Amino acid sequence: MGRELAEPGLHACQIVARRADDVQSDRNVGLPVRQLEIPRIARTDADEGQGVFGAGLAGKGKPKDASHRKTLPGEEDGAPGKQRGVRAFQGRLLRAGGVLNWVQSHRDIRAGRTRWSPIGPGDGFSGPTFFSLCFPIIGDKPCDVKRAKQPRPHCEAPTNGVKCSHGRRVPQHRSASDRDHDRKGLNMQASSRFLIKEPATRKRPGWAIVWIMLVAASNAKAADEQNGMVLIPAGRWVVGTSDSERTELAKRFDCHPSWLGDDLSRRESALAAFWIDRSPVTNAQYLAFIEATGHPRPDWWGRWGGVFPIEYADHPVVGVSGLDAVAYAKWAGKRLPTAEQWEAAVGGPNRSTFAWGDDWPGPVRLPRRDRIWWELPGTEPVGAGNRGRAASGVQDFAGQVLEWVSNTVPHHGVQFQLMKGASWFHEDPVNFRTASGWYAYEGWRSAFTGFRCALAGDQKPPPARQSKPKQAISAASAASQLKGTSPAGPIALAAAGGASRHLSIRCPALGQESVALSAPETILWNGNGVLTWQKTPTMTWTERTSARAAYRMQFDELRVDAEFIARDALVEQRFTAVNLTDKPGSFRTSSCFNLQGHPMFYDCEQLRTFALDSRGVFVPARRLSRGGDCVRWVTGPTASDLGEDLRWAVLAVASRDGRQVIATGRSGAGTGFSVATNALFTCLHADSSIEVPARGQATTRQAFWFLEGGLDDVAKRWRGDLELDQGR
């Protein structure tokens, strides 16, 4: 922290602050600190991350008893000073992402302790644009400080005949040495650590004031910030990750390297200057777009009368697709940033794992809720400072929304679009990396998908329009409504009917939400895809009740009879394949068991998803390989990942609070057992093949469990419900 400041003759600093109401938590100190934004020409070139201001006071006044004050992080003991009643003040100017933060301390020499305390609202920082911390000193003696435990922003700049707040008259004359100290103090670029010290032996008549002034007007428009956008200069930026980096990151974060397959390939990218939104687009801004264009509203608004809760106006908008984001950007006269631009703005030139360095969680503060609802996202107002803040000034990229960018790739016959960042729903540190990427279908929406806009650097950012609803529910009332819904009863099925193969399943013991089943999503007959997610077969529903549903599906060489039965904590699926040919055939189905509708079981990060290996042991899915170009889409581990001679296919997902589990599995007759997941939908696929004799039939069975408990409970039900031979 620098030299001990309990010496006579150390002169105080005058601080002029830009904002009075911006308090943030600085991880480096462990305290809430006052944010002082410093003009670019005066910012400290501090590789060590901090500059130091020092200010000391010495006098005859008896210091106040500080025993009532709570000991704060960063306190340290020190040897008592030689002088009785000496109180020293000391400050830190911490740099965090190009922003300087002031924290001060005072040292009671007689008590022998240093106590850190922030400059906060109680210190007078409210209202005016400019504030001063000014302490006149007569020779070795300061003015009486008994009335203030900390420097307070009361004293005006010294003028002849004007009294300071302590009642001392301050003369106007100042020595050349004093002025020289001022010049040295203002030259912040010359040194990242400095103290102002007047030689103790120096005597001068009358008063003399030494101060350092950092000036930034709160209403001044910086050249690199306009209308909520930040200018990123042209340059060459390192983006993406290499194979070797992914291997090392996988070891650190306990996942398979292929989970990082949606990262950009590591390269140096030359970028022209560009503007990017400081924060993601808010609900109020998106509402203005909807009112102007008639664009569809996010689904979750529908629960609250077509608008968001009133407190959510300045929260990032969620529930938007990549196509929605493109439409908004075009209307606003902007565009989406590229992934390369996003990484340059967030990661900066000094590349590290996270925007703030290599440590987790750094300054990020994530919400922790016992219960989550999609209708009430866990976002917070933009600009709060604890959901990611980059050196460029860009913020709210870590713990707010998963952000659509403009990069796209063809996949599954449709367009997939990349997303960057991590949302309020995310927990896995690997996904908060600057390089982390997520590909999904461009029309996909979730309660944590949002975006921010960009613009070419030679264009002028337009002002952002916004609108707020005239009437809207409060967030507290919305939460009360959600908490008050507690359905009861047995598991219930709801078949879609018509030509749809979809069912919804509600288990009241696990909450009001439903999960979905597309059964089957695909059928392979003799290796050929006779049914895919894009093909609609000829089918007829024969029964649709809450306890049982059934349909018949017809193909040229094959007929399929499907049956779904709900009973205690279980739904059983049966497919009977009828071979219409004179040759035996191979029949393979894959049903999509989709948990996206239930936020307590939705697991896009695969932190709570497990697969049963050939030993009968549940293995975390994140440790298994992912194949394909879009690794979070439908893909699964290789056969070797789960062991040889796999005779079952079982997947389980634990609830977010660890109290319940949903699982699915197949075993028994069949071959080619395999599992796959769609991480973005939390789709569980447990597949197998059976042989169907000529002009004959064969049946496959799959179970879906909804259980109180954990993985051990799944293992017991799996063996019993599927009549597994215990010796196998």
C-alpha positions in Angstrom: 0.0 0.0 0.0 3.0 2.3 0.1 4.7 4.1 3.0 3.2 4.6 6.4 1.6 8.0 6.4 1.5 8.7 10.1 4.1 11.5 9.8 3.8 15.2 10.4 3.9 17.4 7.3 2.0 15.1 5.0 -0.5 17.1 3.1 -4.1 16.2 2.2 -5.6 15.6 -1.2 -8.4 17.4 -2.8 -10.6 15.1 -4.8 -13.2 16.2 -7.3 -15.6 13.4 -8.1 -17.7 12.9 -11.2 -20.6 10.9 -9.8 -22.1 10.8 -6.3 -24.4 7.8 -6.6 -22.4 5.2 -8.3 -21.2 2.7 -5.7 -19.7 -0.6 -6.8 -18.1 -3.6 -5.1 -14.4 -3.8 -5.8 -13.0 -7.4 -5.5 -9.5 -6.1 -5.0 -10.4 -4.5 -1.6 -13.5 -6.4 -0.7 -15.3 -3.2 0.1 -18.0 -1.1 -1.6 -16.0 1.8 -3.2 -16.8 5.2 -4.7 -16.3 5.2 -8.5 -14.5 8.2 -9.9 -14.3 8.3 -13.6 -11.2 10.1 -14.7 -10.7 11.8 -18.0 -8.7 9.7 -20.5 -5.7 12.1 -20.4 -5.4 11.7 -16.7 -5.9 7.9 -16.3 -3.2 6.1 -14.5 -1.0 3.8 -16.6 -1.0 1.2 -13.8 -0.1 -2.3 -14.8 -0.2 -3.2 -11.1 -3.9 -2.2 -11.0 -3.7 0.7 -8.5 -2.4 4.1 -7.9 -2.0 5.5 -4.4 -2.8 8.8 -2.9 -1.6 9.6 0.6 -2.8 12.3 3.0 -1.7 12.6 6.6 -2.8 14.7 9.5 -1.1 15.2 12.8 -2.3 17.2 15.7 -2.9 17.5 19.4 -6.6 16.7 19.2 -7.5 13.4 20.9 -8.8 10.9 18.4 -12.3 9.5 18.7 -12.7 6.0 19.9 -13.0 3.8 16.9 -13.9 0.7 18.7 -17.6 0.9 17.7 -16.6 0.6 14.0 -16.9 -2.8 12.3 -13.6 -4.2 11.3 -13.5 -4.3 7.5 -11.6 -6.5 5.0 -8.2 -5.1 4.4 -7.7 -3.9 8.0 -4.2 -4.5 9.3 -2.5 -4.1 12.6 0.4 -1.7 13.0 2.8 -0.6 15.7 1.7 2.4 17.7 3.2 5.6 16.6 5.5 7.7 18.8 3.1 10.7 18.8 0.0 10.7 21.0 -3.2 11.5 19.2 -1.9 11.3 15.7 -4.5 10.3 13.1 -3.4 9.6 9.6 -5.6 9.5 6.5 -4.7 7.4 3.5 -6.4 6.6 0.2 -6.2 4.1 -2.6 -7.1 4.9 -6.1 -7.8 1.5 -7.6 -8.1 0.9 -11.3 -10.7 -1.5 -12.5 -11.3 -1.6 -16.2 -10.1 1.9 -17.0 -12.1 3.3 -14.0 -10.4 4.6 -10.9 -12.0 3.9 -7.6 -11.2 5.9 -4.4 -11.1 4.2 -1.0 -9.7 6.0 2.0 -8.5 4.8 5.5 -7.6 6.5 8.7 -5.0 5.3 11.1 -5.4 5.8 14.8 -1.8 5.7 15.9 -2.6 5.3 19.6 -4.9 2.4 18.8 -2.3 1.0 16.4 -4.9 0.0 13.7 -5.7 1.0 10.2 -9.3 1.0 9.2 -10.5 1.1 5.7 -13.7 2.8 4.8 -15.3 3.9 1.6 -16.4 7.4 0.6 -20.1 6.9 0.6 -23.4 8.9 0.7 -22.8 9.6 4.3 -19.7 11.5 3.5 -21.6 14.2 1.6 -21.4 12.7 -1.9 -24.9 13.5 -3.0 -26.2 16.1 -5.3 -23.5 18.5 -6.6 -21.2 17.7 -9.5 -17.9 18.6 -7.8 -16.6 17.6 -4.4 -13.4 18.4 -2.5 -11.5 16.8 0.3 -9.3 19.7 1.5 -7.3 19.9 4.7 -5.2 23.0 5.5 -2.0 22.5 7.5 -0.1 25.1 9.5 3.5 23.9 9.4 3.4 20.5 11.1 -0.1 21.0 12.5 -3.3 20.4 10.8 -6.7 22.0 11.6 -8.6 20.3 14.3 -10.0 17.0 13.0 -11.9 15.9 16.1 -15.2 16.6 14.5 -14.6 14.2 11.5 -13.4 10.6 11.7 -12.8 10.7 7.9 -11.9 13.5 5.5 -15.2 15.0 4.4 -15.9 17.0 1.2 -16.7 20.2 2.9 -13.8 22.7 2.4 -13.8 24.9 -0.6 -10.8 25.8 -2.6 -8.6 28.2 -0.6 -9.3 31.9 -1.1 -8.1 34.8 0.9 -10.2 35.5 4.0 -12.5 32.5 3.5 -12.9 30.0 6.4 -12.8 26.3 5.7 -15.4 24.0 7.3 -13.2 23.6 10.3 -13.4 27.3 11.1 -9.7 28.1 10.0 -9.1 31.1 7.9 -7.2 30.2 4.7 -4.8 32.7 3.1 -4.4 32.9 -0.6 -0.7 33.0 -1.0 1.1 29.7 -1.8 4.8 29.0 -2.2 6.6 27.8 -5.4 7.3 24.5 -3.7 3.5 24.1 -3.1 2.8 24.7 -6.7 5.5 22.3 -7.8 3.9 19.6 -5.7 0.6 20.3 -7.4 2.2 19.9 -10.8 3.8 16.6 -9.8 0.5 15.3 -8.4 -1.5 16.1 -11.5 1.0 14.2 -13.7 -0.6 10.9 -13.1 0.8 9.3 -16.3 4.3 9.6 -15.0 3.8 7.4 -12.0 1.1 4.9 -10.9 2.1 5.2 -7.2 2.9 8.5 -5.5 2.6 10.3 -2.1 2.6 14.0 -1.4 5.0 14.9 1.4 6.3 18.2 2.6 9.6 18.0 4.5 8.9 17.9 8.2 11.7 20.4 8.9 10.2 23.1 6.6 8.5 26.0 8.4 6.5 28.7 6.7 4.3 31.5 8.1 0.6 31.3 7.9 -1.5 28.7 6.0 -0.4 26.7 3.0 -2.6 24.2 1.1 -1.4 21.3 -1.0 -3.9 19.4 -3.0 -4.4 17.2 -6.0 -7.4 17.7 -8.2 -9.0 15.2 -10.5 -11.7 16.9 -12.5 -14.4 15.3 -14.6 -17.7 17.0 -15.3 -20.6 14.5 -15.0 -22.4 16.0 -18.0 -19.4 16.0 -20.3 -19.7 13.9 -23.4 -16.5 11.9 -24.0 -15.4 11.5 -27.6 -15.6 7.7 -27.3 -19.0 7.5 -25.7 -22.2 8.7 -27.4 -25.9 7.9 -26.9 -25.1 4.8 -24.9 -22.5 3.4 -27.3 -18.8 3.0 -26.8 -16.2 3.5 -29.5 -13.7 0.7 -29.9 -10.6 1.9 -31.8 -9.2 0.1 -34.9 -6.6 -2.5 -34.2 -5.6 -6.1 -34.3 -7.2 -8.3 -31.7 -6.6 -11.9 -30.6 -9.9 -13.8 -30.6 -11.0 -17.4 -30.1 -9.1 -20.3 -28.6 -6.7 -22.9 -29.9 -6.9 -26.6 -29.5 -4.1 -26.6 -26.8 -5.9 -23.8 -24.9 -9.2 -25.8 -25.0 -7.4 -28.8 -23.6 -6.0 -26.7 -20.7 -9.3 -25.0 -20.0 -11.1 -28.3 -20.0 -8.8 -29.6 -17.3 -9.4 -26.4 -15.2 -13.2 -26.5 -15.6 -13.6 -30.3 -15.5 -15.2 -30.7 -18.9 -14.4 -32.4 -22.2 -12.4 -30.2 -24.6 -15.1 -30.6 -27.2 -17.5 -28.6 -25.1 -15.5 -25.6 -26.2 -16.1 -26.4 -29.8 -18.4 -23.3 -30.4 -15.5 -21.0 -29.6 -14.0 -19.1 -32.5 -10.7 -20.6 -33.7 -7.8 -18.6 -32.2 -6.5 -16.0 -34.6 -5.5 -12.3 -34.8 -8.4 -10.3 -36.3 -7.9 -6.8 -37.9 -10.9 -4.7 -37.0 -11.8 -1.2 -38.1 -13.1 1.2 -35.4 -16.7 0.4 -34.4 -19.3 1.5 -31.9 -21.0 -1.0 -29.6 -23.8 -0.6 -27.0 -22.5 -0.1 -23.5 -25.2 -2.4 -22.3 -27.7 -4.9 -23.8 -30.9 -3.5 -25.3 -33.5 -3.0 -22.5 -37.2 -3.9 -22.2 -38.1 -0.2 -22.5 -36.1 0.1 -25.7 -37.5 -3.1 -27.2 -41.1 -1.9 -26.3 -40.5 1.3 -28.4 -39.5 -1.0 -31.3 -42.7 -3.1 -30.9 -44.9 -0.1 -30.7 -43.4 1.4 -33.8 -43.3 -1.7 -36.0 -45.9 -4.2 -34.6 -43.2 -6.8 -34.1 -44.3 -9.8 -31.9 -43.7 -9.3 -28.2 -41.6 -11.7 -26.1 -43.7 -14.6 -24.9 -43.0 -14.0 -21.2 -44.6 -10.6 -21.4 -47.9 -12.3 -22.2 -48.2 -13.6 -18.6 -48.3 -10.0 -17.4 -50.8 -8.5 -19.9 -48.4 -8.1 -22.8 -45.9 -5.9 -21.0 -43.0 -6.4 -18.6 -43.2 -5.7 -14.8 -42.7 -2.0 -14.2 -39.3 -2.5 -12.4 -38.0 -4.3 -15.5 -38.0 -1.3 -17.8 -34.2 -0.9 -17.5 -33.5 -4.7 -17.4 -32.1 -6.3 -20.6 -34.9 -7.7 -22.8 -35.0 -11.5 -22.9 -37.0 -14.0 -24.9 -35.8 -12.7 -28.3 -34.4 -14.8 -31.2 -31.6 -14.0 -33.5 -34.1 -12.9 -36.1 -35.8 -10.6 -33.6 -32.4 -9.0 -32.7 -31.6 -8.4 -36.4 -35.0 -6.8 -36.9 -34.6 -4.4 -33.9 -31.0 -3.4 -34.9 -32.2 -2.5 -38.4 -35.1 -0.4 -37.0 -32.6 1.3 -34.7 -30.3 2.2 -37.5 -27.6 -0.2 -36.2 -26.6 -3.9 -36.7 -25.5 -6.8 -34.5 -21.8 -7.0 -33.7 -19.7 -9.8 -35.0 -18.2 -12.3 -32.5 -14.8 -10.8 -33.2 -16.0 -7.3 -32.4 -17.7 -8.6 -29.2 -14.6 -10.2 -28.0 -12.5 -7.1 -28.8 -14.9 -4.9 -26.9 -15.2 -7.2 -23.9 -11.7 -8.8 -23.7 -9.6 -5.8 -24.7 -6.0 -6.0 -26.0 -4.6 -7.6 -22.8 -6.3 -11.0 -23.3 -7.2 -13.2 -20.3 -9.6 -15.9 -19.6 -12.3 -13.5 -18.3 -12.8 -9.9 -19.1 -11.5 -9.0 -15.6 -8.6 -11.4 -15.5 -8.0 -15.1 -14.9 -9.7 -15.5 -11.5 -13.3 -16.6 -11.0 -15.7 -15.1 -10.1 -13.8 -11.8 -9.9 -16.2 -8.8 -9.6 -19.2 -10.8 -10.9 -22.2 -11.2 -8.6 -24.7 -13.8 -9.7 -28.2 -14.2 -8.4 -29.0 -17.2 -6.3 -32.7 -18.2 -6.1 -34.4 -21.1 -4.5 -37.0 -21.1 -7.2 -36.8 -19.9 -10.8 -39.6 -19.0 -13.2 -39.2 -18.2 -16.8 -41.9 -15.5 -16.5 -39.7 -13.5 -14.1 -36.1 -13.5 -15.4 -33.2 -12.9 -13.0 -31.8 -9.9 -14.8 -31.1 -6.6 -13.1 -31.0 -3.0 -14.3 -28.2 -2.3 -16.7 -25.2 -0.3 -15.4 -25.3 -1.7 -11.9 -21.6 -2.8 -12.4 -21.7 -6.3 -10.9 -22.6 -8.3 -14.1 -19.4 -7.6 -16.0 -17.5 -4.4 -16.7 -14.7 -4.2 -19.4 -11.8 -1.8 -19.7 -13.5 -0.4 -22.8 -16.6 0.7 -20.8 -18.8 -2.1 -22.1 -20.7 -3.8 -19.3 -23.5 -6.3 -18.4 -22.0 -9.2 -20.4 -21.6 -11.6 -17.5 -24.8 -12.6 -15.8 -27.4 -10.7 -17.7 -28.3 -12.3 -21.1 -26.8 -14.6 -23.7 -26.2 -12.2 -26.6 -26.9 -12.8 -30.2 -24.1 -11.7 -32.6 -24.1 -11.7 -36.4 -22.0 -14.9 -37.1 -24.1 -17.7 -38.7 -23.4 -21.2 -40.1 -25.7 -23.6 -41.9 -26.7 -26.6 -39.8 -29.5 -29.2 -40.1 -30.8 -27.5 -43.2 -31.4 -24.2 -41.4 -29.3 -21.2 -40.3 -27.6 -21.3 -36.9 -26.5 -18.1 -35.2 -23.8 -17.5 -32.6 -24.4 -16.1 -29.1 -21.8 -14.7 -26.7 -21.5 -14.0 -23.0 -23.3 -15.7 -20.2 -26.7 -15.0 -18.7 -28.4 -14.7 -15.3 -29.3 -18.4 -15.6 -25.7 -19.6 -16.2 -23.5 -20.9 -13.4 -20.5 -22.7 -15.1 -17.4 -20.5 -15.1 -16.3 -21.9 -18.5 -19.2 -20.1 -20.1 -18.3 -16.7 -18.7 -15.0 -16.7 -20.6 -14.6 -14.0 -23.2 -14.1 -16.6 -25.9 -17.1 -18.7 -25.0 -19.6 -19.2 -27.8 -23.1 -20.8 -28.2 -24.6 -21.7 -31.6 -28.4 -22.2 -31.8 -31.1 -22.0 -34.4 -31.6 -18.4 -35.4 -35.3 -18.6 -34.4 -34.7 -20.0 -30.9 -35.9 -17.9 -27.9 -35.3 -18.4 -24.3 -35.8 -16.4 -21.0 -32.1 -15.5 -21.1 -31.5 -14.6 -24.8 -30.9 -10.9 -25.6 -28.5 -8.8 -27.6 -26.7 -5.5 -28.0 -26.1 -3.5 -31.2 -23.1 -2.2 -33.0 -22.3 0.5 -35.6 -19.4 1.3 -37.9 -16.9 3.7 -36.3 -17.3 6.4 -38.9 -21.1 6.7 -38.2 -22.7 8.7 -35.5 -24.7 6.7 -32.9 -28.4 7.6 -33.0 -30.2 8.1 -29.7 -31.9 5.1 -28.3 -35.7 5.3 -28.2 -37.6 3.8 -25.3 -41.1 3.4 -24.1 -42.6 2.4 -20.8 -46.0 0.8 -20.2 -48.8 3.0 -18.9 -49.9 0.2 -16.6 -47.9 -2.8 -15.5 -47.7 -5.3 -12.7 -45.0 -4.9 -10.0 -42.3 -7.5 -9.8 -43.3 -8.3 -6.2 -46.9 -9.0 -7.3 -45.7 -11.1 -10.2 -43.5 -13.2 -7.9 -46.4 -13.6 -5.5 -48.7 -14.9 -8.2 -46.0 -17.5 -9.3 -45.4 -18.7 -5.8 -49.1 -19.1 -5.1 -49.5 -21.6 -7.9 -49.2 -25.1 -6.5 -51.0 -27.8 -8.5 -51.8 -31.2 -7.2 -52.7 -34.6 -8.5 -51.1 -37.4 -10.6 -48.9 -37.2 -13.7 -51.0 -36.0 -16.6 -50.5 -36.3 -20.4 -51.7 -33.9 -23.0 -51.4 -35.1 -26.6 -51.3 -32.5 -29.3 -53.5 -34.5 -31.8 -53.7 -34.1 -35.5 -50.5 -34.9 -37.4 -48.3 -33.9 -34.4 -46.4 -36.5 -32.5 -46.0 -34.2 -29.5 -47.2 -34.6 -25.9 -46.8 -32.5 -22.8 -46.3 -34.1 -19.4 -47.0 -32.4 -16.1 -46.0 -33.8 -12.8 -47.6 -31.6 -10.1 -45.1 -32.9 -7.5 -42.3 -31.2 -9.4 -44.1 -27.9 -10.0 -46.6 -26.2 -12.3 -44.4 -26.4 -15.4 -44.7 -29.1 -18.1 -42.0 -30.9 -20.1 -42.4 -32.0 -23.7 -42.0 -35.3 -25.6 -41.7 -35.6 -29.3 -42.2 -39.3 -29.8 -40.5 -40.3 -31.9 -38.5 -37.5 -33.4 -36.8 -39.8 -35.9 -37.3 -43.4 -37.2 -34.7 -45.3 -39.0 -35.9 -48.3 -41.0 -33.1 -50.4 -42.4 -30.8 -47.5 -41.9 -33.0 -45.0 -43.9 -34.6 -42.0 -42.2 -38.3 -42.6 -42.9 -39.2 -40.0 -40.2 -37.3 -36.9 -39.3 -38.1 -33.7 -37.4 -38.8 -32.1 -40.7 -41.1 -34.8 -42.1 -44.8 -35.2 -41.3 -46.1 -38.8 -41.5 -49.6 -40.2 -42.1 -50.9 -40.8 -38.6 -54.1 -41.0 -36.6 -54.6 -40.6 -32.8 -56.7 -43.3 -31.4 -56.8 -42.2 -27.8 -56.0 -39.0 -25.9 -56.7 -38.9 -22.2 -54.6 -37.6 -19.2 -53.6 -41.2 -18.3 -53.2 -42.8 -21.8 -52.5 -41.7 -25.3 -52.1 -43.7 -28.5 -51.7 -43.3 -32.3 -51.0 -45.3 -35.4 -48.4 -44.2 -38.0 -48.2 -45.6 -41.6 -45.3 -46.0 -43.9 -44.8 -47.9 -47.2 -43.0 -50.9 -45.6 -43.7 -50.3 -42.0 -46.6 -49.5 -39.5 -45.9 -48.1 -36.0 -48.3 -48.3 -33.1 -47.4 -45.9 -30.3 -48.7 -46.0 -26.8 -48.1 -43.7 -23.8 -49.2 -44.7 -20.2 -48.9 -42.4 -17.1 -48.7 -44.0 -13.7 -46.9 -43.4 -10.4 -44.0 -41.1 -11.0 -43.6 -42.7 -14.5 -44.6 -42.4 -18.1 -44.0 -45.4 -20.3 -43.6 -45.2 -24.0 -44.1 -48.3 -26.3 -43.4 -48.5 -30.0 -44.6 -51.6 -31.8 -43.1 -51.9 -35.3 -45.0 -54.1 -37.8 -43.0 -55.2 -40.8 -45.1 -55.1 -44.0 -42.4 -56.8 -46.1 -41.1 -60.3 -46.7 -37.6 -59.4 -45.3 -36.5 -58.8 -41.7 -35.8 -55.2 -40.9 -34.0 -53.0 -38.5 -36.1 -50.5 -36.5 -34.6 -47.6 -34.5 -36.3 -44.7 -32.9 -35.2 -41.6 -31.1 -37.7 -39.6 -28.9 -36.9 -36.1 -27.9 -37.6 -35.6 -24.1 -37.4 -31.8 -23.8 -37.0 -30.2 -20.3 -36.7 -26.6 -21.5 -40.2 -25.8 -20.2 -39.2 -26.5 -16.6 -36.5 -24.0 -15.3 -35.6 -26.1 -12.3 -34.6 -29.0 -14.5 -33.4 -27.1 -17.6 -29.6 -27.7 -17.8 -28.1 -25.9 -20.8 -24.6 -26.1 -19.2 -24.9 -29.9 -18.4 -23.8 -29.3 -14.9 -26.6 -31.6 -13.5 -26.9 -34.1 -16.4 -25.6 -37.6 -16.1 -25.3 -40.7 -18.3 -25.1 -44.3 -17.1 -22.0 -46.0 -18.3 -21.4 -49.7 -19.0 -20.4 -50.3 -15.3 -23.8 -49.0 -14.1 -22.2 -45.7 -12.8 -23.6 -42.3 -13.5 -21.0 -40.1 -15.3 -21.3 -36.2 -15.6 -22.3 -35.5 -19.2 -19.9 -32.5 -19.4 -17.0 -35.0 -19.2 -18.2 -36.8 -22.3 -17.3 -35.8 -25.8 -19.4 -33.7 -28.1 -19.3 -34.1 -31.9 -20.4 -31.9 -34.8 -20.1 -28.3 -35.7 -22.7 -27.0 -33.2 -21.7 -28.9 -30.0 -24.6 -27.8 -27.9 -27.1 -29.1 -30.4 -28.2 -32.8 -30.7 -25.0 -34.8 -30.3 -23.7 -37.5 -27.9 -20.6 -39.2 -26.7 -18.8 -41.9 -28.6 -19.4 -45.6 -27.6 -16.0 -45.7 -26.0 -16.9 -42.8 -23.6 -19.4 -45.0 -21.8 -17.6 -48.3 -22.1 -17.8 -51.4 -24.3 -20.9 -53.6 -24.5 -23.4 -51.0 -23.4 -26.7 -52.7 -22.7 -28.8 -49.7 -21.7 -29.3 -46.0 -22.5 -30.1 -43.9 -19.4 -29.9 -40.1 -18.8 -30.8 -38.2 -15.7 -31.0 -34.5 -14.8 -31.0 -33.3 -11.2 -33.1 -30.3 -10.2 -31.4 -27.0 -9.6 -31.9 -27.4 -5.9 -30.8 -31.0 -5.9 -34.0 -32.3 -4.4 -35.6 -34.0 -7.4 -34.6 -35.8 -10.6 -36.0 -36.4 -14.0 -34.6 -39.3 -16.1 -35.3 -41.5 -19.1 -33.9 -44.9 -20.1 -34.1 -48.0 -22.2 -32.7 -51.5 -21.6 -33.4 -55.1 -22.3 -33.9 -56.4 -25.8 -32.2 -54.4 -28.4 -28.8 -53.3 -29.8 -26.9 -50.1 -30.5 -27.8 -48.4 -27.2 -26.7 -44.8 -27.2 -27.5 -41.4 -25.6 -27.4 -37.9 -26.9 -28.5 -34.5 -25.6 -29.4 -31.1 -27.0 -27.9 -28.8 -24.4 -29.8 -25.7 -25.4 -33.1 -27.5 -25.1 -32.0 -30.0 -22.5 -33.4 -32.7 -24.8 -32.6 -36.2 -23.6 -32.3 -39.0 -26.3 -31.9 -42.6 -25.1 -31.9 -44.7 -28.3 -31.7 -48.4 -29.4 -32.4 -50.7 -32.3 -34.4 -53.9 -32.6 -34.8 -56.5 -35.3 -38.3 -57.0 -36.7 -39.0 -60.3 -38.4 -40.5 -60.5 -41.9 -44.3 -60.0 -41.7 -43.8 -59.9 -37.9 -43.6 -57.2 -35.2 -41.4 -56.1 -32.3 -41.8 -53.7 -29.4 -39.4 -51.2 -27.8 -40.0 -49.7 -24.4 -38.7 -46.4 -22.9 -39.4 -45.0 -19.4 -39.6 -41.4 -18.2 -39.2 -40.9 -14.4 -40.2 -38.0 -12.2 -38.7 -38.7 -8.8 -38.1 -37.2 -5.4 -34.4 -37.9 -4.5 -31.3 -38.4 -6.6 -29.4 -40.7 -8.9 -29.6 -43.7 -6.6 -33.4 -43.5 -6.8 -33.2 -43.5 -10.6 -31.0 -46.6 -10.6 -33.5 -48.4 -8.4 -36.5 -47.5 -10.6 -34.6 -48.2 -13.8 -33.8 -51.8 -12.8 -37.3 -52.5 -11.5 -39.5 -50.7 -14.1 -37.6 -52.1 -17.1 -37.2 -55.6 -15.6 -33.5 -55.5 -16.0 -31.7 -58.7 -15.2 -29.6 -57.9 -12.1 -26.7 -60.0 -13.4 -26.3 -58.1 -16.6 
